[in-house]
Amino acid sequence: MKTKTSVTYKNEILAKYNREKGGEMINYLLKPTRKQIKEACLWLLNRRKEKYDDSILNRFFKFKEGENKMQAIENTDGDRFKPIINFLTGATKSTKPANLELISWLIDFKPRPLSVYLNSNFNSPKYETKLLERFSKEETTLSSMHHQIEKMPIPETKVIEKTDKSITIISQINPSLRITTIVSL
């Protein structure tokens, strides 16, 4: 299994962008300009509010206490968005962490931010280890494997977000393993 690092985080964000060209924000991010990125931030400001999104925005925009965030984004110098454009278009191979986090927010990459991504348990689930141990102890036939799989608990599954274009589903197999699935419609 692949270890998660800041490099894999960057690569996965870029891969998602290249695959979806901004997903829900494709109108702004397909061929991004400084103005379009600013407009995307303004449009998403009150719409995309997950647990760490405020800290992502505060890190990039450096909001002052009590400041009107909409006004602060509108007043942001367009040159602040140029490194983001350069990264998304391939003109540069890397960008500052604050820029990368803003991109993750704009394209709705999950899990975000980097600290959450690094601590996610998707790479080494105990669930997979138990399965491997169970089947490697003895040579099993297909029917006995099927019988063992039937006894496994069915994960708790919830729809956490539904839009016209996608459904986000989270499955929790045990307290330490959550799997988020995004289905495009």
C-alpha positions as protocol buffer text, in pm:
chain_id: "A"
residue {
  index: 1
  type: MET
  ca { x: 0 y: 0 z: 0 }
}
residue {
  index: 2
  type: LYS
  ca { x: 114 y: 349 z: -84 }
}
residue {
  index: 3
  type: THR
  ca { x: 209 y: 583 z: 199 }
}
residue {
  index: 4
  type: LYS
  ca { x: 34 y: 919 z: 199 }
}
residue {
  index: 5
  type: THR
  ca { x: 265 y: 1220 z: 186 }
}
residue {
  index: 6
  type: SER
  ca { x: 244 y: 1584 z: 92 }
}
residue {
  index: 7
  type: VAL
  ca { x: 361 y: 1480 z: -256 }
}
residue {
  index: 8
  type: THR
  ca { x: 80 y: 1224 z: -298 }
}
residue {
  index: 9
  type: TYR
  ca { x: -165 y: 1488 z: -170 }
}
residue {
  index: 10
  type: LYS
  ca { x: -46 y: 1735 z: -434 }
}
residue {
  index: 11
  type: ASN
  ca { x: -53 y: 1468 z: -706 }
}
residue {
  index: 12
  type: GLU
  ca { x: -403 y: 1348 z: -613 }
}
residue {
  index: 13
  type: ILE
  ca { x: -538 y: 1704 z: -613 }
}
residue {
  index: 14
  type: LEU
  ca { x: -385 y: 1770 z: -954 }
}
residue {
  index: 15
  type: ALA
  ca { x: -514 y: 1436 z: -1086 }
}
residue {
  index: 16
  type: LYS
  ca { x: -867 y: 1519 z: -968 }
}
residue {
  index: 17
  type: TYR
  ca { x: -845 y: 1862 z: -1131 }
}
residue {
  index: 18
  type: ASN
  ca { x: -717 y: 1714 z: -1459 }
}
residue {
  index: 19
  type: ARG
  ca { x: -985 y: 1444 z: -1453 }
}
residue {
  index: 20
  type: GLU
  ca { x: -1280 y: 1671 z: -1367 }
}
residue {
  index: 21
  type: LYS
  ca { x: -1149 y: 2016 z: -1471 }
}
residue {
  index: 22
  type: GLY
  ca { x: -1294 y: 2164 z: -1154 }
}
residue {
  index: 23
  type: GLY
  ca { x: -1601 y: 1942 z: -1127 }
}
residue {
  index: 24
  type: GLU
  ca { x: -1888 y: 2156 z: -1002 }
}
residue {
  index: 25
  type: MET
  ca { x: -1673 y: 2463 z: -1069 }
}
residue {
  index: 26
  type: ILE
  ca { x: -1585 y: 2370 z: -1430 }
}
residue {
  index: 27
  type: ASN
  ca { x: -1726 y: 2700 z: -1562 }
}
residue {
  index: 28
  type: TYR
  ca { x: -1466 y: 2885 z: -1355 }
}
residue {
  index: 29
  type: LEU
  ca { x: -1176 y: 2638 z: -1360 }
}
residue {
  index: 30
  type: LEU
  ca { x: -1170 y: 2478 z: -1707 }
}
residue {
  index: 31
  type: LYS
  ca { x: -945 y: 2756 z: -1834 }
}
residue {
  index: 32
  type: PRO
  ca { x: -882 y: 2946 z: -1511 }
}
residue {
  index: 33
  type: THR
  ca { x: -811 y: 3316 z: -1499 }
}
residue {
  index: 34
  type: ARG
  ca { x: -745 y: 3533 z: -1194 }
}
residue {
  index: 35
  type: LYS
  ca { x: -1096 y: 3679 z: -1217 }
}
residue {
  index: 36
  type: GLN
  ca { x: -1259 y: 3335 z: -1253 }
}
residue {
  index: 37
  type: ILE
  ca { x: -1079 y: 3195 z: -949 }
}
residue {
  index: 38
  type: LYS
  ca { x: -1183 y: 3498 z: -745 }
}
residue {
  index: 39
  type: GLU
  ca { x: -1544 y: 3457 z: -866 }
}
residue {
  index: 40
  type: ALA
  ca { x: -1535 y: 3085 z: -780 }
}
residue {
  index: 41
  type: CYS
  ca { x: -1417 y: 3170 z: -428 }
}
residue {
  index: 42
  type: LEU
  ca { x: -1696 y: 3424 z: -388 }
}
residue {
  index: 43
  type: TRP
  ca { x: -1958 y: 3181 z: -519 }
}
residue {
  index: 44
  type: LEU
  ca { x: -1841 y: 2897 z: -291 }
}
residue {
  index: 45
  type: LEU
  ca { x: -1778 y: 3107 z: 22 }
}
residue {
  index: 46
  type: ASN
  ca { x: -2118 y: 3046 z: 179 }
}
residue {
  index: 47
  type: ARG
  ca { x: -2190 y: 2719 z: -2 }
}
residue {
  index: 48
  type: ARG
  ca { x: -1891 y: 2499 z: 81 }
}
residue {
  index: 49
  type: LYS
  ca { x: -1847 y: 2489 z: 458 }
}
residue {
  index: 50
  type: GLU
  ca { x: -1686 y: 2168 z: 576 }
}
residue {
  index: 51
  type: LYS
  ca { x: -1502 y: 2131 z: 905 }
}
residue {
  index: 52
  type: TYR
  ca { x: -1165 y: 2279 z: 800 }
}
residue {
  index: 53
  type: ASP
  ca { x: -1274 y: 2503 z: 512 }
}
residue {
  index: 54
  type: ASP
  ca { x: -1266 y: 2824 z: 718 }
}
residue {
  index: 55
  type: SER
  ca { x: -905 y: 2759 z: 816 }
}
residue {
  index: 56
  type: ILE
  ca { x: -816 y: 2688 z: 451 }
}
residue {
  index: 57
  type: LEU
  ca { x: -968 y: 3021 z: 346 }
}
residue {
  index: 58
  type: ASN
  ca { x: -813 y: 3209 z: 638 }
}
residue {
  index: 59
  type: ARG
  ca { x: -471 y: 3069 z: 550 }
}
residue {
  index: 60
  type: PHE
  ca { x: -493 y: 3185 z: 188 }
}
residue {
  index: 61
  type: PHE
  ca { x: -679 y: 3517 z: 226 }
}
residue {
  index: 62
  type: LYS
  ca { x: -545 y: 3611 z: 572 }
}
residue {
  index: 63
  type: PHE
  ca { x: -880 y: 3752 z: 687 }
}
residue {
  index: 64
  type: LYS
  ca { x: -870 y: 4002 z: 972 }
}
residue {
  index: 65
  type: GLU
  ca { x: -1093 y: 3942 z: 1274 }
}
residue {
  index: 66
  type: GLY
  ca { x: -1449 y: 4058 z: 1204 }
}
residue {
  index: 67
  type: GLU
  ca { x: -1369 y: 4140 z: 842 }
}
residue {
  index: 68
  type: ASN
  ca { x: -1636 y: 4088 z: 578 }
}
residue {
  index: 69
  type: LYS
  ca { x: -1498 y: 3785 z: 394 }
}
residue {
  index: 70
  type: MET
  ca { x: -1685 y: 3858 z: 70 }
}
residue {
  index: 71
  type: GLN
  ca { x: -1545 y: 4208 z: 60 }
}
residue {
  index: 72
  type: ALA
  ca { x: -1195 y: 4083 z: 148 }
}
residue {
  index: 73
  type: ILE
  ca { x: -1201 y: 3832 z: -139 }
}
residue {
  index: 74
  type: GLU
  ca { x: -1331 y: 4098 z: -380 }
}
residue {
  index: 75
  type: ASN
  ca { x: -1045 y: 4326 z: -273 }
}
residue {
  index: 76
  type: THR
  ca { x: -777 y: 4056 z: -310 }
}
residue {
  index: 77
  type: ASP
  ca { x: -516 y: 4144 z: -569 }
}
residue {
  index: 78
  type: GLY
  ca { x: -562 y: 3918 z: -872 }
}
residue {
  index: 79
  type: ASP
  ca { x: -188 y: 3843 z: -873 }
}
residue {
  index: 80
  type: ARG
  ca { x: -243 y: 3623 z: -564 }
}
residue {
  index: 81
  type: PHE
  ca { x: -421 y: 3376 z: -794 }
}
residue {
  index: 82
  type: LYS
  ca { x: -150 y: 3362 z: -1063 }
}
residue {
  index: 83
  type: PRO
  ca { x: 51 y: 3079 z: -892 }
}
residue {
  index: 84
  type: ILE
  ca { x: -270 y: 2875 z: -876 }
}
residue {
  index: 85
  type: ILE
  ca { x: -326 y: 2921 z: -1250 }
}
residue {
  index: 86
  type: ASN
  ca { x: 37 y: 2830 z: -1320 }
}
residue {
  index: 87
  type: PHE
  ca { x: 3 y: 2511 z: -1116 }
}
residue {
  index: 88
  type: LEU
  ca { x: -330 y: 2402 z: -1265 }
}
residue {
  index: 89
  type: THR
  ca { x: -215 y: 2466 z: -1623 }
}
residue {
  index: 90
  type: GLY
  ca { x: 116 y: 2285 z: -1571 }
}
residue {
  index: 91
  type: ALA
  ca { x: 334 y: 2597 z: -1604 }
}
residue {
  index: 92
  type: THR
  ca { x: 483 y: 2504 z: -1264 }
}
residue {
  index: 93
  type: LYS
  ca { x: 517 y: 2166 z: -1094 }
}
residue {
  index: 94
  type: SER
  ca { x: 453 y: 2286 z: -739 }
}
residue {
  index: 95
  type: THR
  ca { x: 291 y: 2565 z: -544 }
}
residue {
  index: 96
  type: LYS
  ca { x: 277 y: 2695 z: -187 }
}
residue {
  index: 97
  type: PRO
  ca { x: 77 y: 2489 z: 65 }
}
residue {
  index: 98
  type: ALA
  ca { x: -182 y: 2768 z: 108 }
}
residue {
  index: 99
  type: ASN
  ca { x: -240 y: 2769 z: -270 }
}
residue {
  index: 100
  type: LEU
  ca { x: -274 y: 2390 z: -279 }
}
residue {
  index: 101
  type: GLU
  ca { x: -527 y: 2397 z: 5 }
}
residue {
  index: 102
  type: LEU
  ca { x: -733 y: 2662 z: -176 }
}
residue {
  index: 103
  type: ILE
  ca { x: -730 y: 2442 z: -488 }
}
residue {
  index: 104
  type: SER
  ca { x: -843 y: 2143 z: -279 }
}
residue {
  index: 105
  type: TRP
  ca { x: -1134 y: 2354 z: -152 }
}
residue {
  index: 106
  type: LEU
  ca { x: -1223 y: 2486 z: -498 }
}
residue {
  index: 107
  type: ILE
  ca { x: -1238 y: 2139 z: -656 }
}
residue {
  index: 108
  type: ASP
  ca { x: -1386 y: 1977 z: -341 }
}
residue {
  index: 109
  type: PHE
  ca { x: -1097 y: 1733 z: -299 }
}
residue {
  index: 110
  type: LYS
  ca { x: -1143 y: 1503 z: 0 }
}
residue {
  index: 111
  type: PRO
  ca { x: -1001 y: 1444 z: 248 }
}
residue {
  index: 112
  type: ARG
  ca { x: -870 y: 1796 z: 298 }
}
residue {
  index: 113
  type: PRO
  ca { x: -661 y: 1973 z: 429 }
}
residue {
  index: 114
  type: LEU
  ca { x: -321 y: 1800 z: 418 }
}
residue {
  index: 115
  type: SER
  ca { x: -322 y: 1721 z: 792 }
}
residue {
  index: 116
  type: VAL
  ca { x: -652 y: 1533 z: 758 }
}
residue {
  index: 117
  type: TYR
  ca { x: -534 y: 1360 z: 441 }
}
residue {
  index: 118
  type: LEU
  ca { x: -215 y: 1238 z: 611 }
}
residue {
  index: 119
  type: ASN
  ca { x: -408 y: 1108 z: 912 }
}
residue {
  index: 120
  type: SER
  ca { x: -680 y: 933 z: 713 }
}
residue {
  index: 121
  type: ASN
  ca { x: -679 y: 559 z: 759 }
}
residue {
  index: 122
  type: PHE
  ca { x: -750 y: 465 z: 398 }
}
residue {
  index: 123
  type: ASN
  ca { x: -400 y: 323 z: 344 }
}
residue {
  index: 124
  type: SER
  ca { x: -382 y: 74 z: 626 }
}
residue {
  index: 125
  type: PRO
  ca { x: -724 y: -39 z: 733 }
}
residue {
  index: 126
  type: LYS
  ca { x: -734 y: -305 z: 1001 }
}
residue {
  index: 127
  type: TYR
  ca { x: -1031 y: -442 z: 811 }
}
residue {
  index: 128
  type: GLU
  ca { x: -813 y: -550 z: 515 }
}
residue {
  index: 129
  type: THR
  ca { x: -551 y: -698 z: 748 }
}
residue {
  index: 130
  type: LYS
  ca { x: -814 y: -910 z: 923 }
}
residue {
  index: 131
  type: LEU
  ca { x: -943 y: -1035 z: 591 }
}
residue {
  index: 132
  type: LEU
  ca { x: -593 y: -1134 z: 477 }
}
residue {
  index: 133
  type: GLU
  ca { x: -521 y: -1311 z: 805 }
}
residue {
  index: 134
  type: ARG
  ca { x: -851 y: -1494 z: 793 }
}
residue {
  index: 135
  type: PHE
  ca { x: -796 y: -1628 z: 440 }
}
residue {
  index: 136
  type: SER
  ca { x: -423 y: -1698 z: 464 }
}
residue {
  index: 137
  type: LYS
  ca { x: -439 y: -1932 z: 767 }
}
residue {
  index: 138
  type: GLU
  ca { x: -575 y: -2215 z: 561 }
}
residue {
  index: 139
  type: GLU
  ca { x: -644 y: -2287 z: 201 }
}
residue {
  index: 140
  type: THR
  ca { x: -1009 y: -2210 z: 156 }
}
residue {
  index: 141
  type: THR
  ca { x: -1249 y: -2298 z: -115 }
}
residue {
  index: 142
  type: LEU
  ca { x: -1463 y: -2043 z: -287 }
}
residue {
  index: 143
  type: SER
  ca { x: -1772 y: -2151 z: -95 }
}
residue {
  index: 144
  type: SER
  ca { x: -1603 y: -2120 z: 245 }
}
residue {
  index: 145
  type: MET
  ca { x: -1473 y: -1774 z: 149 }
}
residue {
  index: 146
  type: HIS
  ca { x: -1825 y: -1677 z: 47 }
}
residue {
  index: 147
  type: HIS
  ca { x: -1959 y: -1804 z: 381 }
}
residue {
  index: 148
  type: GLN
  ca { x: -1698 y: -1599 z: 573 }
}
residue {
  index: 149
  type: ILE
  ca { x: -1773 y: -1285 z: 373 }
}
residue {
  index: 150
  type: GLU
  ca { x: -2146 y: -1322 z: 445 }
}
residue {
  index: 151
  type: LYS
  ca { x: -2070 y: -1311 z: 820 }
}
residue {
  index: 152
  type: MET
  ca { x: -1886 y: -978 z: 791 }
}
residue {
  index: 153
  type: PRO
  ca { x: -2070 y: -672 z: 916 }
}
residue {
  index: 154
  type: ILE
  ca { x: -2238 y: -448 z: 662 }
}
residue {
  index: 155
  type: PRO
  ca { x: -2092 y: -98 z: 689 }
}
residue {
  index: 156
  type: GLU
  ca { x: -2312 y: 189 z: 802 }
}
residue {
  index: 157
  type: THR
  ca { x: -2373 y: 406 z: 497 }
}
residue {
  index: 158
  type: LYS
  ca { x: -2513 y: 761 z: 480 }
}
residue {
  index: 159
  type: VAL
  ca { x: -2570 y: 1012 z: 202 }
}
residue {
  index: 160
  type: ILE
  ca { x: -2392 y: 1325 z: 325 }
}
residue {
  index: 161
  type: GLU
  ca { x: -2437 y: 1550 z: 24 }
}
residue {
  index: 162
  type: LYS
  ca { x: -2661 y: 1541 z: -282 }
}
residue {
  index: 163
  type: THR
  ca { x: -2646 y: 1785 z: -572 }
}
residue {
  index: 164
  type: ASP
  ca { x: -2782 y: 1780 z: -926 }
}
residue {
  index: 165
  type: LYS
  ca { x: -2446 y: 1647 z: -1045 }
}
residue {
  index: 166
  type: SER
  ca { x: -2328 y: 1413 z: -769 }
}
residue {
  index: 167
  type: ILE
  ca { x: -2403 y: 1221 z: -453 }
}
residue {
  index: 168
  type: THR
  ca { x: -2147 y: 1190 z: -172 }
}
residue {
  index: 169
  type: ILE
  ca { x: -2180 y: 877 z: 37 }
}
residue {
  index: 170
  type: ILE
  ca { x: -1983 y: 790 z: 349 }
}
residue {
  index: 171
  type: SER
  ca { x: -1950 y: 431 z: 470 }
}
residue {
  index: 172
  type: GLN
  ca { x: -1816 y: 358 z: 814 }
}
residue {
  index: 173
  type: ILE
  ca { x: -1690 y: 2 z: 860 }
}
residue {
  index: 174
  type: ASN
  ca { x: -1554 y: 64 z: 1209 }
}
residue {
  index: 175
  type: PRO
  ca { x: -1474 y: 374 z: 1418 }
}
residue {
  index: 176
  type: SER
  ca { x: -1134 y: 421 z: 1253 }
}
residue {
  index: 177
  type: LEU
  ca { x: -1228 y: 356 z: 887 }
}
residue {
  index: 178
  type: ARG
  ca { x: -1454 y: 580 z: 685 }
}
residue {
  index: 179
  type: ILE
  ca { x: -1477 y: 557 z: 310 }
}
residue {
  index: 180
  type: THR
  ca { x: -1617 y: 850 z: 115 }
}
residue {
  index: 181
  type: THR
  ca { x: -1757 y: 779 z: -230 }
}
residue {
  index: 182
  type: ILE
  ca { x: -1861 y: 1048 z: -478 }
}
residue {
  index: 183
  type: VAL
  ca { x: -2092 y: 931 z: -754 }
}
residue {
  index: 184
  type: SER
  ca { x: -2135 y: 1160 z: -1055 }
}
residue {
  index: 185
  type: LEU
  ca { x: -2483 y: 1162 z: -1205 }
}
